[in-house]
Amino acid sequence: MQQFRFFFCALCVALLCSVSSLHAGEITLASVGGYKRPMVEIIDRYQDETGNKVTAVYGNMRQVISQSKMSGTVALIIGDQKFFDRSGLEFDAFHPVGQGRLVLAWRQGIGIEKIDDIAGGGVGRVGMPDPVKAIYGVAANEYLENSGMMPEVSEKLMRLGTVPQVSAYLLSGDIDAGFINSTDAIGVREKIGGFLLAADALYTPIAINAGVLKGYGDKGDVARFIEFLRSPDAREVFGRYGL
């Protein structure tokens, strides 16, 4: 609840700023927190190149969708198509960003050679995003169930709100290992022990798209940002972060 209130306050401040300025070229974007690192880079490049402003807010998929419904000023959302399809939001268009990949990462000081190792005595707490709220929580849950590992690790699992929270717990040493996305793992790779890709046959494919909310599909500022997302500059950033 505290995390939700924090996200709500941050979004309200961002939206208030965007509504009060109302200058040409400004849009409001919401993104799942697991893709904050590449989106910050891309938004910075876009603003430097065009002079147009993008106000961005981040949270888990459930928070992003809920606040997009309440605000009415979010122009587009970066997230998983499955969540879009059952969100209750209306969209004018979807534009592909990349394929999301689930990984198991572990803290410095321990060694993991295969994901099955988390069932052993050498690994304590294992973090994962909340499957009710987060894309990669759903994927981690599916992976553990389909691999047959869930009964062996269920008592070790710590469910957290978002991918960045799992990464933060890894960095602090509060968990030994955690399921996150490849994007966040690449972003913190110098500070963790390592990571392994989960077999993608064991969880539903994750299509990361930019969903343009209804009423914004014909806005020139939104079209310019979508065009930038397709540019070599943006593709280089997404590729570097595993998308």
N, C-alpha and C positions, 0 to 999 in steps of 0.2 A: 504493500500500500504506500509506504514511504517513497519507493522508487517511482511509483505511478504519479504521486503528487509532485515529485521533483520534475519528472518529464512534462507533466501538465503545465507547471509554472514556466519551465524553459520554453515550451511551445507558445504559451500565451505571450511571453516577452518578445519572442521572435515575431509572432504574428502582429503584435501591437506595433512593433517597429516597422514592419512591412506595410501595414495599413496606413500608418501615419505619414510615411514618406511618399508612397504612391508615385514614384518617379518612373519614367519609361525604362523598360529593360529589366525590371525587378520581378522575380518570381520566388515563390516559397516551395521548397522541396522537403519531403520527409523520406528518411531512409532507415532501414534496419541497421542497428548499431554495428553489426558484424562487417559492414562495408563502409564504415566511417573513414578509414584510412585512405582508400582510393578515391572516395568521393570528395574528401577535403582537397586532395591534390588536383583533381579534375576541376572542381569549382574554382580553386585559386587560378588555375591556368585559363579557364573560361573568362573569369572576371578581368584578368590582366589583358587578355587578348581583345575582349569586346567592350570593356567598360561597363557591362551590365552586371547588376547585383543579383546574387542568389542567396536567399536566407534558407539555411538548412537546419533541420532538427533530426535527432536520432533516438531510437528506442527499439524495443522488440516489436515484432510484427503486429502483435495485438494492440500495443500502445499506439503505434503509427496509424493503424486503421481507425481505432477509436477516436483519436484526436483529429484525424482528417475529416471524419464525419461531423465532429462538433464544430470545427473551425470554419469550414467552408472556404478557406483561402489557400489551402494547399493545392498546388497546380499539378504536381506529379509525385509519385511514390516509387522508390527503388526497393524491390522486394521479390518474394517468391510468387510465381503465378498461381500456385495452389491456394495461397492465402487470399489473393485477389479474387479468385473465382468464388470463394465463399464469404467474402467480406461484407456483402450487402452494398458496397459502393458501386457507383456507375462510372464507367470509363469510356473515353472517346477512342483510345488506342493503346496498344502495348508495343513496346520496342525492346528487342532483345539486348541484354547487357552481357550475359555470359552464363556459364554452367557452374553452379555451386558445388563444392566438393567438401565432404566430411573428412576430418582427420582426427587422430588421437595424438595429442601433444603431451609431453611430460616435463616436469621441472628439472632444473639442473641438479646434479648430484645422484641421480638414479639412471639406470640404463634399461631400455625396453627394446627388444629385438622384433617382437611381433605383438599385435594388439591383444592376442590371447594372454599375454603376460600379466595383464591387469587382474586376472583371476588369481594369480599367485600371491604368496605371502609377502613378497618383496614390494608390493604396491598397496598403499593404504587407500585413502579417500580418492574417489574418481568423480570429477565434476562434469556436469552436462547442463546445457540450457534447458529451461522449463519446456517440456513438449506441448503444454497447453498454449504457450505464448510465443514460442520461438521456432523458426524454421529448422534450425540444427538440433533443437531438442527433439523434434519429431523424427529427424533423420537418425539421431543417435539411438533413440528408442527402437526404431525399426531395425537398425543394424544389430543391436544387442539381442533383440527377439529372434531375428532371422538367422543369426549366427549361432544361436543356442547358448549364448553366454549370459543372458539375463539372470537365470537362477544363481549363477556363480558369483555375480558381481552386484546384485540388487542391493545388498546391505552396505556396500561401499559407496553407493551413488549419492552425490550431493547435487540437488537440482537448484540452479541459479537462474537469474532472470534473463540474461543475454550472453551472447558469445564473448563480448569484451569483459564481462564479469568473470567468466570462467578463466580467461587469460590472466586477469588480475590476480585471481586466487592461485594460479600456477606461479606467477612471478613472486608472490608473497610467501610461497611455500605452504599455504593452507591446504592444498590438495597435491597429490603426487602426480596425477594425470587428469586429462580432461578432453572431452569431445568439443571441438570448435570447427570453424571452417578454415580452408587452406589460406584464405586471404589474411585472416588474423594471425595464423601461425607464421606466415611469411613476415608479417609486420613485427613480430616479437622473437623471431628465430635466434637473434643474438643473445637473448636473455633466458632461453629455455634449453632443456636438454636435447630436444629434437621432436620430430613428429613423423607419423606414418599415415599415408592415405588409407582410408577405409575402402573395402571392396564395394564399388558402386552398384554391383548387382544385388546388394543386400539392403538397399534403401531406395525409396522412390526418387527418381531424378529431380534435381532442384534447378528449375529454370528461373534465373534472375532477370527480371524485366524492369523497364521503366514504364509504369502505368500512368497515363495522362488522364486526370480526372475529367468527368463530364463538364463541358462548358469551357474547357481550356484548350481543346484540340485545335481551335482556329486562332489561337493567340500567337502572334508573331514571336514574342519573347520566348514562349515555350518551344516553338518550332526551332528557333535558333539554338536553344540549349540541347534539344534532341539531336539536331544536326551535329553539334559539337561532340556529343556522346559517341557518334559514329566516326569521328575523325581519327586519323592516325595518332594524334596526340593522346586522345582519350583511350584508344585501343592499347597503346603502349603501357599506360598506367594500369589498365585492367589486366593486361597480360602479365605484367610484373607481379601483380597480386594474385595470380592463379585463376583469373576468370577468362 
